[in-house]
């Protein structure tokens, strides 16, 4: 009995040391991420300042270059309009990035989820409208949750980015509509986020086991072919899953097994979802 007790204690000590090492590595990774975010914020602010300084200088030059290239004032005007639309499109994406990396958002605090996501979802709505995609967002009132704002936003951004890639996937058919729906409901120990889109859905590789998409280096963005050159990095959904687990939550992708089109995810924060 004594030998068994000693063996159990030794095993426990090894586990404790292993967990300690992992926590040290995790803390180091968090510090490195914080440094990168601060660097990104500084670069983004410098870029924004530079663009504002160059805006007036470039306007006249843009008109001249367009006319010189096209040798046609009407055609030049059309190209200028396209350039302006593209710039606005980029500005919206830039806005999402800036909102996601602000320094004060890395301080964990009690947030009103609806207020937290109001401007963020508004920015995404502008981007999606330019891609002919309708965004439907609803959130229960008075959901208070202690979190990093960046974490919640990053999860939604990953889902939306994947949906856009799905909408653009080449198919012989044409999608009836392009729509993304995000619904957040209050629960006793946190909240649940329901996400769905009307895209082409997961590729056959992930249909039977959609949970595989949550593993590192797994990407569903590439168009199925013999080529290994895919658009996705395979880390987005892995990061999403790791973040959800940090909030004692989970992500349910099981409905995708029976869907011919579209993508669905049920994400719980602060407690396991009912499946």
N, C-alpha and C positions, 0 to 999 in steps of 0.2 A: 504493500500500500504506500509505503514511504517512497519507494522508487517511482511509482506512478505519479505521486504528488510532485516529486522533484522534476520529472519529465514534463509534466503539465506546466509547472512554473517556468522551466527553461524555454518551452515553446512560447509561452506568453511573453517572456522577455525578448525573444527574437522578434516576435510580431510587434512589440512596442517600439523596439529600435528601428524596425523597418518603417513603421508608420511615422516615426520621428524624422527619418531621412526624407520620406516623401513630403512631409509638411515643410521641411526646409527648402526642398526643391520648388515646391509650389509657391512659397513666400518669395523666393528668388525670381521666379517667373512673373509674379505679380509686380515686383519692383521694376523689372525690365519692361513690362508692358506699360506701367505708369510713365517711365522715362520716354518710351516711344510715343505715347499719346501726347505728352508735353511737347516733344519735338515736332510732331505732326501739327499740333495747334499753332506753334510758333511759325512754322513754314506756311501754314494756311493763311495766317493773319498777314504775313509778309507778302504772300501772293495776292491777296485781296487788295492790299494797299497799293501794290505795284499796278494792278489792273485799273484801279480807280485813277491813278496818275496817267496811265497810257490811253484811257478811254477817249478823251477829247482829241489827243494827238493822232490816234489811228483812224478816227472817223472819216476825215477828209481823204486820207491815204487809201482807205478801203474803197471809196467811191471811184477814185482815180484808177486804181489797179483793176477794178471790175470792168470799167469802160474800156481800158486799154486791152484787156484780155479778150473781151467779147466783141469789140468793135461794133457794139449794138447797145444803145442806151437802155432799151426796153429789156433786153436779156440781162444786162448788167443789173438792172433794178431787181429782177427776179432773183438773181444770185445773192444780192445784198439781203433781200428778205429771208432767203434760206439761211444765210449766215446769222442773221439776227435771231431766228427761231432756234438755231443750234446753240447760240450763246445763252439764250434763256433756258434751254434744256439743261445745259451744263451748269448754269447758275443754280438751278433747283437741286441737282445732284450735289453740288458744292455745299448748298445749304444743309442738306441731310448730314453730310460729313462733319461740318462745323458743329452742328447741334449735338452730334454724337460724341465729340471728343473734348468738349469744354471741361476744363479742369475741375470745376465744382461738382460735376456730375459723378465724379469718382468717389465722393464722400457718401457713404451709405446713410440713408435717412428715411424717415417715414414719408411716403409720397401718396398723394391722391392720384390714382392711376389715370382717371379720366382727364384731369387737368394736366398731368404729366405728358400725355400723348396727344393732346389737342393740337398744338402747333406742329408737332412731328408728323402726325397723320395728314395734316393739312398740306404740308410740303410734299409728302408722297402723292397726295391726290393730284397736285399740279403736274407732277412728273408723269403719272399714269394717264392723265387726260391727254397729254401730248402723244401718248402711245395708243390712243383709242381704247384705253382700259378703264372700266368703271370701278371705283373703290367704294365699298359700302362698309362703314365703320359704326359700331355702336358699343357703348360701354355703360355698365351700371353706375349709378351714383354712389358716392361715398365709399369707394374701395380704398382703404388705407393699407399700405403694404410697405414694409421696410426693405429697401432694395437700392441697387445702383441703377439710376435711370438709364445709363448706357447699356446695361445688360438687357433690359426689357426691349429697348429700341433696336438693339442688335439682332435679337431673335426675330422680330417682325421684319426688319430689313432683309435678313437672309431669306425668309419665306417669300417676300415680294420679289426679290432678285431672282429666285428660282422660278417663280411664276412667269416673270417676263421672259426668261430663257425658254420656258415651255411654250408660251404663246408664239415665239419666233421659230420654233422647231418646224422644219420643212415637212409637209405632208401633202398627199394628193388631195385630201379633203380640205375644207375650209371651216374654221370654228364658227359656230352659230353666234357666239358673243365672247367677249373678253371681260371677265368680271372677277374681282377679288373681294371676298367678304371676311371681315375681321370682327368677331363678336367677343366681348369680355363680360363675364358674369361673376358676380360676387358669390363667395362661399364662406363658410364659417372660419376656415383657417387660411384664407388667401383669396385666390381667384382662378378662374379657368379661362383660357384663351382658345376660342374655336377659329380655326383658319381654313379657308377653302377657296379654290379657284376653279375656273372653267377651262383650264388648259388641256393639254394632251395627256396629262397624268404621268405616272412613273413609267419608265421604259420596261420592257419585259424582264430585263435583268433583275429588277427590284419588285416586280409585281407580287410574286409569291411570298417574298420575305422583305417587306418594305423597311423593317428595322435595320437592315444592312446599310441603308443610306446614312445611318447615324455613326458609322464607323469611320475612322480616319482614312483618308485617301480614297474614299468612295465618292464618285461624282455621277450625277444623272444628267448633266448638262450637255455632254457630247452627243452628237448624232450617231446612232449605231452604225458602225462600219468596221473595216479591218484596221483602220488607223487608230493608233493609241493617242493621237493628239486630241485632247478634249478641252472644252472651254473652262470647265470647273477645276478648282484646285483639290477638291475632295476633303477640305477641312471645314467648310462653312457649317454644315449640319452637325459635324462632330463637336464644334465649338458650341453650337446651340444646345446640344444634348448635355454637354458638360456644365453649361451655365444653368440649365434647368435643374440638374441634380444638386447643384449648390444651394438651391432654394427648396430642397426636400420635395421636389416635384417630379413629374415624369411626362413623357410625350407618347401619345397613342397614334399610331399610323395604320392600324389594322383595317380601317374601312377601305383603304386603297387596294386591298386584295380583290375586292368585288366590284370596283368601279371601272367602267370601260374608258371613261375620260375623267379629267379633273383630278384634283389633289385635295386631301383633307388631313388636318392634324388637330389633335386635341391636347393642349398643353396645360398642365396644372402647376400652379405656384403655391407653395406652402402646404402641400398635402397631395397624396396620390389621387389620381383621377379614377372614377368608377368606370370600368370597362365592361 
